[in-house]
Amino acid sequence: MIDELWGPIERNQWRQVPCVTGRLATEDDVKAGRAAFYLGNLEEVPAGPAKLKLPALALWRDSDSETPIPVVVIQAEESEIQCTVGVRFLTGGNGVCLLEDLEFIDENDRRFA
């Protein structure tokens, strides 16, 4: 069964992937597939949206294999300490990582093909 919310992404359709820009994600955004996480208590962890043009293509390096995995970045939220990013995998599913774990690429990069 294919997951309708977090299913595979066709490479030529990555620009149409829903995302959250200009604001913090909400629980509704996660339920709708526009975000991979949301911050529940902003008094404890003050944050704001990062200034990135989304959706964006990036490579995430799997810490176990060091293999670069193409992802679509769907949200980016930053605090004083770090920038946390929500991603969608082209093969399906989602994940959360730090901005420093990604290498941004364009769609002409051979590693995306």
N, CA, C and O of each residue as an XYZ file, in Angstrom:
452
protein
N       0.839     -1.190      0.000
C       0.000      0.000      0.000
C       0.879      1.247      0.000
O       1.815      1.340      0.795
N       0.595      2.198     -0.873
C       1.363      3.439     -0.961
C       0.789      4.445      0.024
O      -0.423      4.649      0.091
N       1.673      5.067      0.783
C       1.280      6.100      1.735
C       0.922      7.362      0.960
O       1.788      7.982      0.343
N      -0.335      7.739      0.992
C      -0.796      8.919      0.251
C      -0.117     10.201      0.748
O       0.174     11.097     -0.043
N       0.133     10.284      2.059
C       0.680     11.501      2.646
C       2.190     11.621      2.433
O       2.678     12.686      2.054
N       2.922     10.549      2.671
C       4.379     10.588      2.610
C       4.925      9.623      1.563
O       6.025      9.095      1.721
N       4.170      9.391      0.505
C       4.571      8.453     -0.536
C       5.735      8.964     -1.370
O       6.261     10.048     -1.118
N       6.134      8.179     -2.365
C       7.247      8.563     -3.239
C       6.958      9.858     -3.995
O       5.806     10.233     -4.217
N       8.037     10.523     -4.379
C       7.954     11.779     -5.134
C       8.590     11.552     -6.494
O       9.740     11.120     -6.574
N       7.866     11.834     -7.553
C       8.445     11.781     -8.898
C       9.480     12.898     -9.022
O       9.227     14.034     -8.622
N      10.619     12.575     -9.566
C      11.711     13.559     -9.655
C      11.300     14.835    -10.390
O      11.746     15.925    -10.031
N      10.465     14.712    -11.400
C      10.056     15.912    -12.148
C       8.912     16.670    -11.454
O       8.455     17.692    -11.964
N       8.452     16.182    -10.307
C       7.359     16.825     -9.575
C       7.803     17.428     -8.242
O       6.953     17.845     -7.455
N       9.098     17.485     -7.968
C       9.565     17.915     -6.653
C       9.137     19.346     -6.319
O       8.939     19.668     -5.147
N       8.994     20.202     -7.323
C       8.597     21.598     -7.060
C       7.153     21.711     -6.556
O       6.783     22.726     -5.965
N       6.348     20.689     -6.783
C       4.952     20.714     -6.344
C       4.751     20.121     -4.942
O       3.622     20.057     -4.455
N       5.822     19.694     -4.304
C       5.703     19.106     -2.964
C       5.256     20.200     -1.987
O       5.873     21.263     -1.928
N       4.196     19.948     -1.227
C       3.729     20.946     -0.256
C       4.800     21.233      0.793
O       5.544     20.344      1.207
N       4.860     22.494      1.212
C       5.858     22.890      2.200
C       5.327     24.052      3.040
O       4.257     24.597      2.770
N       6.093     24.412      4.054
C       5.745     25.534      4.928
C       6.839     26.586      4.791
O       8.013     26.293      5.016
N       6.462     27.799      4.426
C       7.435     28.884      4.314
C       6.913     30.127      5.032
O       5.706     30.361      5.091
N       7.835     30.916      5.575
C       7.489     32.194      6.178
C       6.815     32.115      7.533
O       6.407     33.144      8.073
N       6.688     30.929      8.097
C       6.067     30.763      9.415
C       6.480     29.431      9.995
O       7.051     28.592      9.299
N       6.192     29.235     11.268
C       6.456     27.949     11.900
C       5.362     26.963     11.527
O       4.209     27.346     11.329
N       5.726     25.704     11.432
C       4.755     24.656     11.115
C       3.851     24.390     12.315
O       4.233     24.598     13.467
N       2.656     23.930     12.012
C       1.678     23.567     13.034
C       1.412     22.065     12.966
O       1.872     21.381     12.051
N       0.679     21.575     13.927
C       0.279     20.167     13.910
C      -0.531     19.866     12.648
O      -0.385     18.798     12.054
N      -1.386     20.808     12.240
C      -2.177     20.620     11.014
C      -1.285     20.498      9.780
O      -1.601     19.742      8.862
N      -0.169     21.239      9.752
C       0.767     21.138      8.625
C       1.362     19.733      8.539
O       1.520     19.187      7.448
N       1.690     19.154      9.687
C       2.243     17.799      9.703
C       1.182     16.809      9.224
O       1.470     15.936      8.406
N      -0.025     16.942      9.726
C      -1.105     16.036      9.330
C      -1.433     16.154      7.842
O      -1.894     15.190      7.231
N      -1.196     17.335      7.254
C      -1.478     17.553      5.836
C      -0.285     17.244      4.936
O      -0.405     17.315      3.713
N       0.874     16.899      5.523
C       2.045     16.573      4.721
C       2.863     17.761      4.274
O       3.726     17.621      3.407
N       2.612     18.935      4.846
C       3.388     20.131      4.498
C       4.623     20.299      5.366
O       5.503     21.097      5.041
N       4.703     19.553      6.474
C       5.814     19.665      7.417
C       6.077     18.297      8.036
O       5.183     17.453      8.099
N       7.302     18.087      8.488
C       7.671     16.816      9.106
C       7.654     16.891     10.632
O       7.673     15.860     11.304
N       7.620     18.105     11.179
C       7.596     18.282     12.630
C       6.955     19.623     12.958
O       6.799     20.484     12.092
N       6.592     19.780     14.210
C       6.165     21.087     14.702
C       6.631     21.222     16.140
O       6.765     20.234     16.862
N       6.877     22.458     16.541
C       7.321     22.747     17.900
C       6.096     23.041     18.745
O       5.295     23.913     18.409
N       5.955     22.326     19.820
C       4.760     22.467     20.647
C       4.779     23.649     21.586
O       3.767     24.337     21.718
N       5.895     23.909     22.242
C       5.932     24.938     23.267
C       7.002     25.974     22.929
O       8.173     25.793     23.260
N       6.601     27.045     22.277
C       7.562     28.054     21.836
C       8.107     28.896     22.981
O       9.121     29.574     22.814
N       7.450     28.866     24.152
C       8.003     29.577     25.302
C       9.293     28.911     25.775
O      10.221     29.585     26.223
N       9.344     27.586     25.671
C      10.535     26.848     26.090
C      11.627     26.845     25.022
O      12.813     26.872     25.349
N      11.236     26.814     23.761
C      12.188     26.776     22.651
C      11.783     27.833     21.631
O      11.143     27.509     20.630
N      12.148     29.098     21.869
C      11.763     30.125     20.900
C      12.427     29.876     19.545
O      13.624     29.602     19.464
N      11.634     29.977     18.501
C      12.135     29.712     17.155
C      11.371     30.563     16.157
O      10.358     31.182     16.483
N      11.878     30.579     14.946
C      11.221     31.270     13.854
C      11.545     30.569     12.552
O      12.414     29.699     12.510
N      10.853     30.941     11.491
C      11.139     30.306     10.199
C      12.497     30.749      9.666
O      12.863     31.918      9.785
N      13.238     29.819      9.083
C      14.515     30.143      8.453
C      14.234     30.757      7.087
O      13.212     30.477      6.462
N      15.136     31.579      6.647
C      14.966     32.256      5.365
C      15.554     31.404      4.239
O      16.655     31.660      3.754
N      14.796     30.390      3.841
C      15.170     29.531      2.731
C      14.027     29.489      1.733
O      12.859     29.519      2.123
N      14.350     29.419      0.454
C      13.321     29.262     -0.564
C      12.953     27.785     -0.637
O      13.788     26.938     -0.956
N      11.695     27.493     -0.337
C      11.231     26.108     -0.296
C      10.089     25.880     -1.266
O       9.368     26.821     -1.598
N       9.907     24.650     -1.730
C      10.729     23.487     -1.473
C      12.103     23.622     -2.126
O      12.279     24.371     -3.087
N      13.059     22.889     -1.592
C      14.424     22.927     -2.116
C      14.960     21.499     -2.203
O      14.524     20.609     -1.473
N      15.902     21.305     -3.100
C      16.563     20.004     -3.227
C      17.850     20.005     -2.416
O      18.566     21.005     -2.357
N      18.123     18.880     -1.801
C      19.356     18.745     -1.033
C      19.773     17.285     -1.007
O      19.009     16.387     -1.362
N      20.999     17.079     -0.578
C      21.508     15.737     -0.322
C      21.717     15.608      1.178
O      22.341     16.461      1.810
N      21.187     14.532      1.731
C      21.366     14.207      3.139
C      22.284     13.010      3.199
O      22.088     12.047      2.458
N      23.271     13.045      4.054
C      24.201     11.922      4.172
C      23.768     11.006      5.303
O      23.700     11.404      6.465
N      23.479      9.780      4.932
C      23.131      8.752      5.906
C      24.363      8.497      6.773
O      25.425      8.152      6.255
N      24.226      8.664      8.080
C      25.372      8.537      8.977
C      25.931      7.113      9.007
O      27.106      6.924      9.320
N      25.120      6.124      8.691
C      25.605      4.744      8.691
C      26.428      4.413      7.440
O      27.480      3.782      7.537
N      25.949      4.837      6.275
C      26.619      4.445      5.037
C      27.366      5.590      4.351
O      28.149      5.357      3.430
N      27.126      6.822      4.796
C      27.718      8.010      4.163
C      27.251      8.198      2.719
O      27.833      8.989      1.977
N      26.207      7.477      2.322
C      25.658      7.611      0.985
C      24.797      8.864      0.916
O      23.919      9.044      1.761
N      25.023      9.744     -0.072
C      24.167     10.926     -0.199
C      22.780     10.532     -0.709
O      22.657      9.852     -1.728
N      21.756     10.955     -0.005
C      20.379     10.624     -0.354
C      19.656     11.910     -0.757
O      19.594     12.848      0.037
N      19.104     11.972     -1.981
C      18.372     13.172     -2.391
C      17.087     13.333     -1.581
O      16.354     12.368     -1.364
N      16.823     14.561     -1.138
C      15.619     14.874     -0.378
C      15.043     16.195     -0.873
O      15.730     17.000     -1.502
N      13.763     16.393     -0.572
C      13.117     17.676     -0.809
C      12.923     18.321      0.560
O      12.277     17.744      1.435
N      13.477     19.505      0.742
C      13.337     20.231      2.005
C      11.974     20.906      2.005
O      11.655     21.663      1.088
N      11.156     20.632      3.042
C       9.794     21.164      3.094
C       9.580     22.158      4.231
O       8.541     22.817      4.282
N      10.542     22.276      5.139
C      10.437     23.279      6.200
C      11.809     23.493      6.810
O      12.665     22.609      6.772
N      12.009     24.683      7.378
C      13.258     25.008      8.065
C      12.930     26.007      9.167
O      12.404     27.089      8.904
N      13.247     25.632     10.402
C      12.939     26.472     11.554
C      14.197     26.629     12.389
O      14.891     25.656     12.686
N      14.485     27.890     12.768
C      15.734     28.132     13.473
C      15.509     28.757     14.836
O      14.578     29.530     15.060
N      16.407     28.384     15.736
C      16.457     28.976     17.067
C      17.824     29.636     17.193
O      18.570     29.709     16.216
N      18.154     30.110     18.371
C      19.475     30.697     18.582
C      20.567     29.644     18.476
O      21.726     29.971     18.223
N      20.202     28.383     18.667
C      21.179     27.304     18.730
C      21.382     26.600     17.391
O      22.516     26.299     17.017
N      20.292     26.332     16.664
C      20.398     25.512     15.456
C      19.237     25.761     14.513
O      18.251     26.411     14.861
N      19.382     25.226     13.307
C      18.315     25.263     12.320
C      17.893     23.824     12.046
O      18.687     23.012     11.572
N      16.638     23.520     12.349
C      16.092     22.183     12.167
C      15.281     22.159     10.882
O      14.536     23.094     10.591
N      15.429     21.087     10.117
C      14.861     21.008      8.781
C      14.004     19.754      8.654
O      14.390     18.680      9.116
N      12.842     19.894      8.028
C      11.996     18.761      7.687
C      12.191     18.427      6.223
O      12.227     19.320      5.376
N      12.317     17.140      5.922
C      12.572     16.706      4.548
C      11.626     15.586      4.148
O      11.068     14.885      4.992
N      11.460     15.437      2.842
C      10.759     14.298      2.254
C      11.767     13.528      1.412
O      12.546     14.117      0.662
N      11.743     12.204      1.545
C      12.599     11.347      0.736
C      11.897     11.046     -0.583
O      10.684     10.837     -0.609
N      12.652     11.025     -1.670
C      12.057     10.761     -2.982
C      11.424      9.373     -3.043
O      10.477      9.154     -3.798
N      11.935      8.451     -2.262
C      11.407      7.091     -2.254
C      10.205      6.938     -1.328
O       9.592      5.872     -1.273
N       9.870      8.000     -0.603
C       8.754      7.977      0.332
C       9.233      8.145      1.760
O      10.357      7.781      2.104
N       8.375      8.695      2.570
C       8.713      8.929      3.966
C       9.218     10.339      4.194
O       9.364     11.126      3.259
N       9.482     10.642      5.451
C       9.983     11.959      5.812
C      11.038     11.834      6.885
O      11.282     10.746      7.407
N      11.664     12.950      7.215
C      12.690     12.948      8.241
C      12.967     14.345      8.740
O      12.489     15.334      8.185
N      13.749     14.404      9.797
C      14.145     15.662     10.410
C      15.651     15.622     10.610
O      16.198     14.618     11.066
N      16.320     16.718     10.269
C      17.765     16.795     10.463
C      18.142     18.246     10.727
O      17.279     19.122     10.773
N      19.411     18.487     10.896
C      19.915     19.846     11.053
C      20.328     20.381      9.688
O      20.706     19.615      8.801
N      20.256     21.677      9.526
C      20.634     22.310      8.261
C      22.052     21.913      7.857
O      22.326     21.703      6.675
N      22.939     21.811      8.820
C      24.337     21.474      8.525
C      24.510     20.048      7.991
O      25.574     19.707      7.474
N      23.478     19.221      8.111
C      23.533     17.849      7.598
C      23.189     17.770      6.112
O      23.241     16.690      5.524
N      22.840     18.893      5.507
C      22.396     18.907      4.114
C      23.368     19.646      3.212
O      24.044     20.587      3.628
N      23.419     19.195      1.969
C      24.113     19.916      0.905
C      23.053     20.273     -0.133
O      22.485     19.389     -0.774
N      22.788     21.565     -0.299
C      21.769     21.990     -1.254
C      22.308     21.839     -2.668
O      23.465     22.149     -2.948
N      21.435     21.352     -3.559
C      21.807     21.124     -4.954
C      20.696     21.671     -5.855
O      19.625     22.049     -5.380
N      20.970     21.704     -7.154
C      19.888     22.041     -8.086
C      19.512     20.775     -8.853
O      20.198     19.756     -8.773
N      18.424     20.859     -9.585
C      17.907     19.660    -10.245
C      18.789     19.153    -11.374
O      18.568     18.052    -11.878
N      19.780     19.929    -11.781
C      20.714     19.482    -12.816
C      21.910     18.732    -12.243
O      22.730     18.208    -12.997
N      22.015     18.678    -10.938
C      23.103     17.953    -10.293
C      22.964     16.472    -10.626
O      21.886     15.904    -10.451
N      24.018     15.845    -11.094
C      23.972     14.435    -11.516
C      23.574     13.513    -10.365
O      23.066     12.419    -10.610
N      23.791     13.926     -9.123
C      23.443     13.087     -7.977
C      21.931     13.067     -7.737
O      21.429     12.216     -7.002
N      21.208     14.003     -8.356
C      19.752     14.028     -8.246
C      19.117     13.171     -9.332
O      18.017     12.650     -9.149
N      19.796     13.025    -10.447
C      19.242     12.299    -11.590
C      19.012     10.836    -11.320
O      18.548     10.111    -12.201
